[in-house]
Amino acid sequence: MFCCQTLFVSYSLILIFGGIGFSYKQTVSQAPGRYGRYVKQSGARKSVSARVAWLLQEFPAFFVPLLLWYTAGYETSAVGKALLLSLFCGHYFQRTFIYALLNKGQPFPLRIMISAAIFCTVNGFFQGHYMLYCAQYDDAWLTDIRLILGLILFGLGMAINIHSDHILRNLRKPGEDHYKIPRGGLFEYVSGANFFGEILEWFGYAVATWSLPAFSFAFFTTCSIGPRAYHHHRFYLQKFRDYPKTRKALIPFIF
């Protein structure tokens, strides 16, 4: 295969401007993504279970880069590239085979699931292809401060994300269907601790890879789930009179 830098720059710009548009739609128009607690009951017949939805939509982002990696051979999968691509695939392995199967969420709109699956397929291809055929890392990169810092941020973000998901899954006792205030971990500081963790993950990946496609994906992720944290925060404030007033929506002590 070959590397077309113009194509990857174009894709990155699409992610950046698409993220801006998505963020505008969710914040200015006050319209959060219609899944989870925001799903309309009228669309229930066009929904699938949360476990099935998350598994099917996240799987391509794990499988496509792995397939590219397998077909690339050793020459294009040197240690640096293998390490970085493992981060990307590792995140989606967790989302596909652990998070999805443990999910206790509400039915997921079929339309959103299909859209997410298409995005994960396309993004998985571009991120994997760029890493294998465009990115260049010599042996010195393994001790570069950008890689080390990126790995730390990625690991910290993933730990926050997984721990926050664990807290959310265990908020309700069997048979309960009402919302509760999440407590513990980073939820003591922000309403969207799980979202903050995922955003931190992808910016860590962007720093570790030092690439435009990775940065644009981190930016798009912020624009897509950042506003959702804001809507969650507003939801909690409206629903619970005793909701901690010191909590922020997404970034501790700031926003």
N, C-alpha and C positions, 0 to 999 in steps of 0.2 A: 504494500500500500504506500501511499504518498502523503505528504503534508501540504495542505493549501492554507497558508497563513491568512489570506484574505477571507476565506470561508469562515475561519474561526473568529476573526475580528468581527465579521458581520454577525455571526451567531451571538457573540458576546454583547454586541450593541443591541441586538433584539432582546436579550435577557434584561439588559439594563433599562431600556425604554419600556419594555413590557412590564417590568417590575414597578416602574414609576406609575404606569397606567393602572396597574392592579391595585397599588397602594391608594391612588386617588379614588378609585371606585369604592374601596372599603372604608376610607376615612371621611372624605368630603361628602360622599353620597350616603354615608352612614349605613352601608349595606355589607355586612360581614359575609364571608363565604357560607353558602347554605348547606352546611353539614353539621353534625353533632347537635348541639343545643339550638342551633339556628335553623334546622331543617323544617320545612313547611309540612304540616300533616297531609296536605293535599297531594304531596308527591310520594306518600308512603308506598303506593303500589309500584312505583318505579325505583324502588330501593333494594339494596342487598344488605346482608348482615355486615356489621362493621369488621368482623374478622376476615371475612371473604374479601371485602373491598380493599382493606389495607394490604392483604397478602397479594392480591392480583395487581394492584396499582404500583406497589413498591418493587415487586419481583423483577421487572425489566431493568431497573437501575442497578440491580445486583448481577443479573444474568448477562446482559449485553456487554459490559466492560470485561466480565470474566471470560466470555466467549472471544472477544477481541484479544485478550491477553493470551488465551490458549492458542489461538491461531497465529499470534505474532512470532512466537519462537523466542529463544533465549536472547538473541542479539538485541532485540528491542525491549527486552524486559530485564535490564541490568538492575543491580541492587537498589539504587535510588528510585527508579521508576516502580519497581516491584513494591517497595515500601510504601510509596505514595498511593499507588493504585489500591494497595491493601486497605488503606484508610477509607477510601471511597467505598469499596466493596464491603468492608467491615461494617460501616454504618448501615448500609442497606441490607446486609445479612441480618443485623439486629432488628431492623424495622420489618423485614419480611417474615422471618421465622420465629421471632420472639415477641416483639411488640404486637404484631398483628394477631398472633394466636392467643395472646393474653388479653386482648382488647375486650372491654365490656361495654363499649359505646353503643349509641343508638344506630338504627339502620342508616345506611349510607346511600345518598342519591346515586343512581346508576350513571347519570350523565356526568357527574363530577368524578366518579370513579374512572370512567373511560377517558376523560380529559386528562386526569392525573397519570393514568397508565401510558398514554401517548407521550406526555411530557417526560416521564421517567425513561421511556424508551429512547427518545431523541436526545435528552440530556446525557443519559448513560453512554450513548454512542459517542457524542462529541467529547465528553470529558475523558472517556477511555481512549478514544482515537488520538486526541491531542497528547495525552500523557505518553502513549506508546510510540507515536510517529513524529511528533513535533517537539516535545520538550527535550531538553538536553541537560543532563546532570553528570558531572564528572565525580571522581572519588572524593574531592574536597567538599562536595555538597553535603556529605554525610556528617560533617562537623561544622557546617555553616550555621550561624546564629539564627538565620531565618527558618531553617528546617527545625532546629531545636525548639525555638519559640513556637513555631506552628504546631509541632507535635504536642507541646504542653497545652496549648490552647485547645487543640482538637480533643485531647484526652480529658481535659477538665470539662469541656462543653458536653462531651458524650456522657460523662459521669453525672453531670447535673441533669441532663435530659432523661437518662434512664431512671435516676432516683426520683425525679419529679413525676414521671409517668407511674412509678410504683406508688407514690403517695396518692395520686389521683385515682388509680385503680382500686385502692383500698379505702376510699372515703366512705363508701356505703357498705352497710352490712347486707347480707343476703335478704332479698325481699324489699329492700328500701328503693325508692325511686325519686327521692327528693334531693336537691342540691345541698351541699355542705361547703363550709369554708375550708379550703385546703390549708393545712398547717404543717410546719416542719421544713427543713432544708431551706432552699432559696425562696420558698413560698412565704417565708417570714418577711421578705423584702419586696417581692414583686408578685403580681397576680399571674403572670405568664412565665413562671420559672422554666417549664418545659420548652417553651418557645425560645427563651433566652439561651438555654443550653444548646439547642440546635443551631441557632444563629452563631454562637461562639464556636461551635464545631466547624462550621463551613468557613468562617473567617480564619480559623486556625489552619484549615486545609489550604486556603488561598495563600496564606503566608508561607506554609511549608512548600507548596509547589511554585510559588512566585509566578503565577500565570494569570493572564487576563480571563480565560474561560472560567477558572476556578473563582476568581474574584467576582465576575459577573453573576455566577451562580449564588455566591454568598450574598450578594446585593439583592438578587431576585428573591432569595429566601427571606431576607429581612423585610422586603416590601410585601411579601405574601402572607407571612405569619406574624409579623410585627403588629399590623393593624388588628389582627385577631386577638392579640394580647390586650390591646386597648379596649376592644369590645367586651372581652371577658371581665376586665377590670371594672368597666362601667356596669356590666351585668351584676357583679358582686355588690357594688356600692348601692345599686338600686334595690337589690333583693334583701340584703342583710343590713339592718341598722347598726349592728355591732361590728361591721367589717372594719378591720384595722385601717385607720386613716393615714398611717405612716407608710403603708405599702404603695409602691409605684406600679405602673402597668407592666413595664418590660425591663428597664434598666435600673438596677438598685440605686436609690438615693437621687436619681436624675429624672427619669420619665416612666 
